Amino acid sequence: MTFDAAQEALAVCRLRIDDVDRRILELLNERTQTVQEIGRIKQAAELPVYEPRREDEVFQNIARHNRGPLPQDAVKRVFERIIDEMRKVQRERMAKPEGGG
């Protein structure tokens, strides 16, 4: 492959990555909206943010549905980070008084 052909192929791949990243961001924001709703429910019911059993269920669900090529341990690390950030969103939501936006 020539240098120019490689540059062109890389540009195409990078455009695909940019598109995938935007879709991932859209899905993360959709997940965050649901997490905020969960936070409202937990706040109203005076339930804790941290639910280790539920997190285990999430990890089992993603492990069952992972078809690769991303390895299971990498998927788990990604979702650990996502869950950690979502927990922060819930805590922030629950720290605000009801109706406080």
N, CA, C and O atoms as a GROMACS GRO file, in nm:
protein
  404
    1MET      N    1   0.086  -0.118   0.000
    1MET     CA    2   0.000   0.000   0.000
    1MET      C    3   0.090   0.124   0.000
    1MET      O    4   0.188   0.132   0.074
    2THR      N    5   0.055   0.216  -0.083
    2THR     CA    6   0.133   0.340  -0.090
    2THR      C    7   0.099   0.430   0.028
    2THR      O    8  -0.002   0.411   0.096
    3PHE      N    9   0.184   0.528   0.051
    3PHE     CA   10   0.161   0.624   0.158
    3PHE      C   11   0.027   0.696   0.138
    3PHE      O   12  -0.051   0.711   0.232
    4ASP      N   13   0.002   0.742   0.014
    4ASP     CA   14  -0.123   0.814  -0.014
    4ASP      C   15  -0.246   0.725   0.006
    4ASP      O   16  -0.347   0.769   0.060
    5ALA      N   17  -0.236   0.601  -0.038
    5ALA     CA   18  -0.348   0.507  -0.020
    5ALA      C   19  -0.372   0.480   0.128
    5ALA      O   20  -0.486   0.470   0.172
    6ALA      N   21  -0.264   0.468   0.204
    6ALA     CA   22  -0.277   0.446   0.348
    6ALA      C   23  -0.343   0.567   0.414
    6ALA      O   24  -0.430   0.551   0.500
    7GLN      N   25  -0.302   0.686   0.376
    7GLN     CA   26  -0.361   0.808   0.433
    7GLN      C   27  -0.510   0.815   0.402
    7GLN      O   28  -0.590   0.853   0.488
    8GLU      N   29  -0.546   0.780   0.281
    8GLU     CA   30  -0.687   0.783   0.241
    8GLU      C   31  -0.768   0.679   0.319
    8GLU      O   32  -0.878   0.707   0.366
    9ALA      N   33  -0.713   0.560   0.332
    9ALA     CA   34  -0.781   0.454   0.409
    9ALA      C   35  -0.796   0.495   0.555
    9ALA      O   36  -0.901   0.471   0.616
   10LEU      N   37  -0.693   0.555   0.611
   10LEU     CA   38  -0.701   0.602   0.750
   10LEU      C   39  -0.807   0.710   0.767
   10LEU      O   40  -0.880   0.711   0.865
   11ALA      N   41  -0.815   0.800   0.671
   11ALA     CA   42  -0.916   0.907   0.678
   11ALA      C   43  -1.057   0.849   0.678
   11ALA      O   44  -1.143   0.896   0.753
   12VAL      N   45  -1.080   0.747   0.596
   12VAL     CA   46  -1.212   0.682   0.592
   12VAL      C   47  -1.241   0.615   0.725
   12VAL      O   48  -1.351   0.628   0.779
   13CYS      N   49  -1.144   0.543   0.779
   13CYS     CA   50  -1.162   0.477   0.908
   13CYS      C   51  -1.189   0.578   1.019
   13CYS      O   52  -1.273   0.555   1.105
   14ARG      N   53  -1.118   0.688   1.016
   14ARG     CA   54  -1.135   0.790   1.120
   14ARG      C   55  -1.272   0.855   1.112
   14ARG      O   56  -1.328   0.891   1.216
   15LEU      N   57  -1.327   0.871   0.993
   15LEU     CA   58  -1.463   0.922   0.979
   15LEU      C   59  -1.563   0.824   1.040
   15LEU      O   60  -1.659   0.865   1.106
   16ARG      N   61  -1.540   0.694   1.017
   16ARG     CA   62  -1.627   0.593   1.078
   16ARG      C   63  -1.618   0.599   1.230
   16ARG      O   64  -1.720   0.590   1.298
   17ILE      N   65  -1.496   0.613   1.282
   17ILE     CA   66  -1.476   0.623   1.427
   17ILE      C   67  -1.551   0.745   1.482
   17ILE      O   68  -1.618   0.735   1.584
   18ASP      N   69  -1.540   0.858   1.413
   18ASP     CA   70  -1.610   0.979   1.458
   18ASP      C   71  -1.760   0.955   1.464
   18ASP      O   72  -1.826   0.999   1.559
   19ASP      N   73  -1.815   0.886   1.365
   19ASP     CA   74  -1.958   0.855   1.364
   19ASP      C   75  -1.994   0.763   1.479
   19ASP      O   76  -2.093   0.786   1.549
   20VAL      N   77  -1.915   0.659   1.500
   20VAL     CA   78  -1.940   0.566   1.610
   20VAL      C   79  -1.934   0.639   1.744
   20VAL      O   80  -2.018   0.617   1.831
   21ASP      N   81  -1.834   0.726   1.759
   21ASP     CA   82  -1.820   0.802   1.884
   21ASP      C   83  -1.945   0.887   1.912
   21ASP      O   84  -1.991   0.895   2.025
   22ARG      N   85  -1.998   0.949   1.808
   22ARG     CA   86  -2.121   1.030   1.826
   22ARG      C   87  -2.238   0.942   1.868
   22ARG      O   88  -2.319   0.981   1.952
   23ARG      N   89  -2.248   0.823   1.809
   23ARG     CA   90  -2.356   0.731   1.847
   23ARG      C   91  -2.338   0.682   1.991
   23ARG      O   92  -2.435   0.671   2.065
   24ILE      N   93  -2.214   0.653   2.030
   24ILE     CA   94  -2.187   0.612   2.168
   24ILE      C   95  -2.228   0.724   2.264
   24ILE      O   96  -2.291   0.700   2.366
   25LEU      N   97  -2.190   0.847   2.230
   25LEU     CA   98  -2.226   0.962   2.314
   25LEU      C   99  -2.377   0.976   2.327
   25LEU      O  100  -2.428   1.001   2.436
   26GLU      N  101  -2.448   0.959   2.216
   26GLU     CA  102  -2.594   0.966   2.220
   26GLU      C  103  -2.651   0.859   2.314
   26GLU      O  104  -2.742   0.887   2.392
   27LEU      N  105  -2.598   0.738   2.306
   27LEU     CA  106  -2.645   0.630   2.392
   27LEU      C  107  -2.609   0.654   2.538
   27LEU      O  108  -2.687   0.624   2.628
   28LEU      N  109  -2.490   0.710   2.563
   28LEU     CA  110  -2.452   0.740   2.701
   28LEU      C  111  -2.544   0.847   2.760
   28LEU      O  112  -2.581   0.840   2.877
   29ASN      N  113  -2.580   0.946   2.680
   29ASN     CA  114  -2.672   1.047   2.729
   29ASN      C  115  -2.812   0.991   2.752
   29ASN      O  116  -2.881   1.032   2.845
   30GLU      N  117  -2.854   0.898   2.667
   30GLU     CA  118  -2.981   0.830   2.688
   30GLU      C  119  -2.977   0.749   2.818
   30GLU      O  120  -3.073   0.750   2.895
   31ARG      N  121  -2.866   0.681   2.841
   31ARG     CA  122  -2.849   0.604   2.966
   31ARG      C  123  -2.852   0.697   3.086
   31ARG      O  124  -2.910   0.665   3.190
   32THR      N  125  -2.788   0.814   3.072
   32THR     CA  126  -2.783   0.911   3.181
   32THR      C  127  -2.923   0.962   3.214
   32THR      O  128  -2.954   0.980   3.332
   33GLN      N  129  -3.005   0.984   3.116
   33GLN     CA  130  -3.143   1.028   3.142
   33GLN      C  131  -3.218   0.923   3.223
   33GLN      O  132  -3.293   0.956   3.315
   34THR      N  133  -3.198   0.797   3.189
   34THR     CA  134  -3.263   0.690   3.264
   34THR      C  135  -3.209   0.683   3.406
   34THR      O  136  -3.285   0.661   3.501
   35VAL      N  137  -3.078   0.700   3.421
   35VAL     CA  138  -3.016   0.699   3.553
   35VAL      C  139  -3.070   0.814   3.639
   35VAL      O  140  -3.090   0.798   3.759
   36GLN      N  141  -3.093   0.929   3.577
   36GLN     CA  142  -3.150   1.041   3.651
   36GLN      C  143  -3.290   1.007   3.701
   36GLN      O  144  -3.327   1.042   3.813
   37GLU      N  145  -3.367   0.940   3.618
   37GLU     CA  146  -3.501   0.897   3.660
   37GLU      C  147  -3.491   0.798   3.776
   37GLU      O  148  -3.567   0.806   3.872
   38ILE      N  149  -3.397   0.705   3.766
   38ILE     CA  150  -3.374   0.609   3.874
   38ILE      C  151  -3.338   0.685   4.002
   38ILE      O  152  -3.384   0.651   4.110
   39GLY      N  153  -3.255   0.788   3.988
   39GLY     CA  154  -3.218   0.870   4.103
   39GLY      C  155  -3.339   0.935   4.168
   39GLY      O  156  -3.348   0.941   4.291
   40ARG      N  157  -3.431   0.984   4.087
   40ARG     CA  158  -3.554   1.045   4.142
   40ARG      C  159  -3.636   0.941   4.218
   40ARG      O  160  -3.688   0.969   4.326
   41ILE      N  161  -3.647   0.823   4.162
   41ILE     CA  162  -3.723   0.716   4.226
   41ILE      C  163  -3.656   0.676   4.358
   41ILE      O  164  -3.723   0.662   4.460
   42LYS      N  165  -3.525   0.657   4.354
   42LYS     CA  166  -3.453   0.619   4.475
   42LYS      C  167  -3.463   0.727   4.582
   42LYS      O  168  -3.479   0.697   4.701
   43GLN      N  169  -3.456   0.852   4.540
   43GLN     CA  170  -3.466   0.961   4.635
   43GLN      C  171  -3.603   0.961   4.702
   43GLN      O  172  -3.613   0.974   4.824
   44ALA      N  173  -3.707   0.944   4.622
   44ALA     CA  174  -3.843   0.943   4.676
   44ALA      C  175  -3.864   0.826   4.771
   44ALA      O  176  -3.937   0.838   4.869
   45ALA      N  177  -3.800   0.713   4.743
   45ALA     CA  178  -3.816   0.593   4.825
   45ALA      C  179  -3.707   0.581   4.931
   45ALA      O  180  -3.702   0.484   5.007
   46GLU      N  181  -3.618   0.681   4.936
   46GLU     CA  182  -3.506   0.681   5.030
   46GLU      C  183  -3.421   0.554   5.018
   46GLU      O  184  -3.387   0.491   5.118
   47LEU      N  185  -3.389   0.519   4.894
   47LEU     CA  186  -3.306   0.402   4.865
   47LEU      C  187  -3.163   0.446   4.838
   47LEU      O  188  -3.141   0.560   4.795
   48PRO      N  189  -3.065   0.360   4.862
   48PRO     CA  190  -2.925   0.397   4.837
   48PRO      C  191  -2.893   0.401   4.688
   48PRO      O  192  -2.957   0.333   4.608
   49VAL      N  193  -2.793   0.481   4.652
   49VAL     CA  194  -2.746   0.487   4.514
   49VAL      C  195  -2.676   0.357   4.477
   49VAL      O  196  -2.702   0.299   4.371
   50TYR      N  197  -2.589   0.312   4.563
   50TYR     CA  198  -2.506   0.195   4.533
   50TYR      C  199  -2.582   0.066   4.555
   50TYR      O  200  -2.630   0.039   4.665
   51GLU      N  201  -2.593  -0.014   4.450
   51GLU     CA  202  -2.659  -0.144   4.456
   51GLU      C  203  -2.567  -0.248   4.392
   51GLU      O  204  -2.575  -0.271   4.271
   52PRO      N  205  -2.480  -0.310   4.471
   52PRO     CA  206  -2.383  -0.404   4.413
   52PRO      C  207  -2.447  -0.519   4.336
   52PRO      O  208  -2.393  -0.562   4.235
   53ARG      N  209  -2.560  -0.568   4.382
   53ARG     CA  210  -2.625  -0.679   4.312
   53ARG      C  211  -2.670  -0.636   4.172
   53ARG      O  212  -2.657  -0.713   4.076
   54ARG      N  213  -2.721  -0.515   4.161
   54ARG     CA  214  -2.763  -0.466   4.030
   54ARG      C  215  -2.642  -0.449   3.938
   54ARG      O  216  -2.650  -0.480   3.819
   55GLU      N  217  -2.532  -0.401   3.993
   55GLU     CA  218  -2.412  -0.386   3.911
   55GLU      C  219  -2.365  -0.522   3.861
   55GLU      O  220  -2.322  -0.534   3.746
   56ASP      N  221  -2.372  -0.622   3.945
   56ASP     CA  222  -2.336  -0.758   3.902
   56ASP      C  223  -2.426  -0.803   3.787
   56ASP      O  224  -2.379  -0.867   3.692
   57GLU      N  225  -2.555  -0.771   3.795
   57GLU     CA  226  -2.648  -0.806   3.688
   57GLU      C  227  -2.609  -0.737   3.557
   57GLU      O  228  -2.616  -0.798   3.450
   58VAL      N  229  -2.569  -0.611   3.566
   58VAL     CA  230  -2.527  -0.537   3.446
   58VAL      C  231  -2.405  -0.606   3.384
   58VAL      O  232  -2.400  -0.626   3.263
   59PHE      N  233  -2.307  -0.640   3.468
   59PHE     CA  234  -2.186  -0.706   3.416
   59PHE      C  235  -2.220  -0.841   3.353
   59PHE      O  236  -2.165  -0.875   3.248
   60GLN      N  237  -2.308  -0.917   3.415
   60GLN     CA  238  -2.349  -1.046   3.357
   60GLN      C  239  -2.419  -1.026   3.224
   60GLN      O  240  -2.397  -1.102   3.129
   61ASN      N  241  -2.504  -0.925   3.216
   61ASN     CA  242  -2.578  -0.896   3.093
   61ASN      C  243  -2.482  -0.860   2.979
   61ASN      O  244  -2.494  -0.913   2.869
   62ILE      N  245  -2.387  -0.771   3.006
   62ILE     CA  246  -2.296  -0.733   2.898
   62ILE      C  247  -2.203  -0.848   2.859
   62ILE      O  248  -2.167  -0.862   2.743
   63ALA      N  249  -2.164  -0.929   2.956
   63ALA     CA  250  -2.077  -1.043   2.926
   63ALA      C  251  -2.151  -1.142   2.835
   63ALA      O  252  -2.092  -1.197   2.742
   64ARG      N  253  -2.278  -1.165   2.863
   64ARG     CA  254  -2.359  -1.256   2.781
   64ARG      C  255  -2.374  -1.206   2.639
   64ARG      O  256  -2.380  -1.286   2.545
   65HIS      N  257  -2.380  -1.076   2.622
   65HIS     CA  258  -2.408  -1.019   2.490
   65HIS      C  259  -2.285  -0.973   2.414
   65HIS      O  260  -2.295  -0.930   2.299
   66ASN      N  261  -2.169  -0.981   2.476
   66ASN     CA  262  -2.047  -0.940   2.407
   66ASN      C  263  -2.006  -1.047   2.304
   66ASN      O  264  -1.980  -1.162   2.340
   67ARG      N  265  -2.002  -1.008   2.180
   67ARG     CA  266  -1.963  -1.099   2.072
   67ARG      C  267  -1.824  -1.066   2.020
   67ARG      O  268  -1.780  -1.122   1.920
   68GLY      N  269  -1.754  -0.973   2.088
   68GLY     CA  270  -1.618  -0.938   2.047
   68GLY      C  271  -1.616  -0.848   1.926
   68GLY      O  272  -1.721  -0.820   1.867
   69PRO      N  273  -1.502  -0.804   1.889
   69PRO     CA  274  -1.370  -0.852   1.930
   69PRO      C  275  -1.319  -0.795   2.062
   69PRO      O  276  -1.211  -0.834   2.108
   70LEU      N  277  -1.393  -0.704   2.125
   70LEU     CA  278  -1.347  -0.649   2.252
   70LEU      C  279  -1.352  -0.759   2.358
   70LEU      O  280  -1.457  -0.818   2.380
   71PRO      N  281  -1.239  -0.786   2.426
   71PRO     CA  282  -1.235  -0.894   2.526
   71PRO      C  283  -1.325  -0.862   2.646
   71PRO      O  284  -1.350  -0.746   2.678
   72GLN      N  285  -1.371  -0.968   2.712
   72GLN     CA  286  -1.462  -0.954   2.826
   72GLN      C  287  -1.405  -0.865   2.935
   72GLN      O  288  -1.477  -0.781   2.990
   73ASP      N  289  -1.276  -0.880   2.967
   73ASP     CA  290  -1.219  -0.799   3.075
   73ASP      C  291  -1.218  -0.651   3.036
   73ASP      O  292  -1.235  -0.565   3.123
   74ALA      N  293  -1.197  -0.620   2.909
   74ALA     CA  294  -1.200  -0.481   2.863
   74ALA      C  295  -1.342  -0.426   2.870
   74ALA      O  296  -1.363  -0.312   2.911
   75VAL      N  297  -1.439  -0.507   2.830
   75VAL     CA  298  -1.579  -0.464   2.836
   75VAL      C  299  -1.617  -0.434   2.980
   75VAL      O  300  -1.682  -0.333   3.008
   76LYS      N  301  -1.576  -0.521   3.071
   76LYS     CA  302  -1.608  -0.498   3.212
   76LYS      C  303  -1.547  -0.368   3.262
   76LYS      O  304  -1.612  -0.292   3.334
   77ARG      N  305  -1.423  -0.342   3.226
   77ARG     CA  306  -1.357  -0.218   3.270
   77ARG      C  307  -1.430  -0.095   3.215
   77ARG      O  308  -1.448   0.003   3.287
   78VAL      N  309  -1.471  -0.101   3.089
   78VAL     CA  310  -1.545   0.011   3.030
   78VAL      C  311  -1.675   0.034   3.107
   78VAL      O  312  -1.709   0.147   3.141
   79PHE      N  313  -1.748  -0.075   3.133
   79PHE     CA  314  -1.875  -0.060   3.203
   79PHE      C  315  -1.856  -0.023   3.350
   79PHE      O  316  -1.941   0.044   3.408
   80GLU      N  317  -1.747  -0.065   3.411
   80GLU     CA  318  -1.718  -0.019   3.548
   80GLU      C  319  -1.707   0.132   3.550
   80GLU      O  320  -1.757   0.199   3.641
   81ARG      N  321  -1.639   0.186   3.450
   81ARG     CA  322  -1.622   0.331   3.442
   81ARG      C  323  -1.756   0.400   3.416
   81ARG      O  324  -1.787   0.501   3.478
   82ILE      N  325  -1.834   0.345   3.324
   82ILE     CA  326  -1.966   0.402   3.294
   82ILE      C  327  -2.051   0.402   3.420
   82ILE      O  328  -2.113   0.503   3.453
   83ILE      N  329  -2.055   0.290   3.489
   83ILE     CA  330  -2.137   0.279   3.610
   83ILE      C  331  -2.089   0.376   3.716
   83ILE      O  332  -2.171   0.438   3.785
   84ASP      N  333  -1.959   0.391   3.730
   84ASP     CA  334  -1.904   0.486   3.827
   84ASP      C  335  -1.952   0.628   3.796
   84ASP      O  336  -1.993   0.701   3.886
   85GLU      N  337  -1.947   0.666   3.670
   85GLU     CA  338  -1.993   0.799   3.632
   85GLU      C  339  -2.144   0.814   3.652
   85GLU      O  340  -2.191   0.920   3.693
   86MET      N  341  -2.220   0.708   3.624
   86MET     CA  342  -2.365   0.714   3.643
   86MET      C  343  -2.400   0.726   3.791
   86MET      O  344  -2.496   0.794   3.828
   87ARG      N  345  -2.322   0.659   3.875
   87ARG     CA  346  -2.343   0.669   4.019
   87ARG      C  347  -2.324   0.815   4.064
   87ARG      O  348  -2.398   0.865   4.148
   88LYS      N  349  -2.223   0.880   4.008
   88LYS     CA  350  -2.200   1.022   4.040
   88LYS      C  351  -2.318   1.107   3.998
   88LYS      O  352  -2.360   1.197   4.071
   89VAL      N  353  -2.373   1.079   3.880
   89VAL     CA  354  -2.491   1.152   3.833
   89VAL      C  355  -2.607   1.132   3.931
   89VAL      O  356  -2.675   1.229   3.966
   90GLN      N  357  -2.628   1.009   3.976
   90GLN     CA  358  -2.737   0.982   4.071
   90GLN      C  359  -2.714   1.057   4.201
   90GLN      O  360  -2.807   1.117   4.255
   91ARG      N  361  -2.592   1.053   4.251
   91ARG     CA  362  -2.564   1.122   4.378
   91ARG      C  363  -2.589   1.271   4.365
   91ARG      O  364  -2.646   1.334   4.454
   92GLU      N  365  -2.544   1.328   4.253
   92GLU     CA  366  -2.567   1.472   4.231
   92GLU      C  367  -2.716   1.501   4.222
   92GLU      O  368  -2.764   1.600   4.276
   93ARG      N  369  -2.788   1.414   4.153
   93ARG     CA  370  -2.934   1.433   4.139
   93ARG      C  371  -3.002   1.423   4.274
   93ARG      O  372  -3.092   1.501   4.304
   94MET      N  373  -2.959   1.328   4.354
   94MET     CA  374  -3.023   1.306   4.484
   94MET      C  375  -2.982   1.414   4.585
   94MET      O  376  -3.050   1.432   4.687
   95ALA      N  377  -2.874   1.485   4.559
   95ALA     CA  378  -2.831   1.592   4.650
   95ALA      C  379  -2.915   1.717   4.629
   95ALA      O  380  -2.922   1.804   4.716
   96LYS      N  381  -2.979   1.726   4.512
   96LYS     CA  382  -3.064   1.842   4.483
   96LYS      C  383  -3.201   1.821   4.545
   96LYS      O  384  -3.253   1.709   4.543
   97PRO      N  385  -3.261   1.927   4.599
   97PRO     CA  386  -3.396   1.914   4.651
   97PRO      C  387  -3.495   1.884   4.538
   97PRO      O  388  -3.473   1.925   4.424
   98GLU      N  389  -3.601   1.815   4.568
   98GLU     CA  390  -3.704   1.779   4.470
   98GLU      C  391  -3.751   1.906   4.401
   98GLU      O  392  -3.782   2.006   4.466
   99GLY      N  393  -3.755   1.900   4.267
   99GLY     CA  394  -3.795   2.018   4.188
   99GLY      C  395  -3.679   2.112   4.163
   99GLY      O  396  -3.697   2.216   4.099
  100GLY      N  397  -3.559   2.077   4.213
  100GLY     CA  398  -3.444   2.164   4.198
  100GLY      C  399  -3.370   2.145   4.068
  100GLY      O  400  -3.258   2.194   4.053
  101GLY      N  401  -3.429   2.074   3.973
  101GLY     CA  402  -3.374   2.058   3.840
  101GLY      C  403  -3.281   1.949   3.832
  101GLY      O  404  -3.226   1.923   3.726
   0.00000   0.00000   0.00000
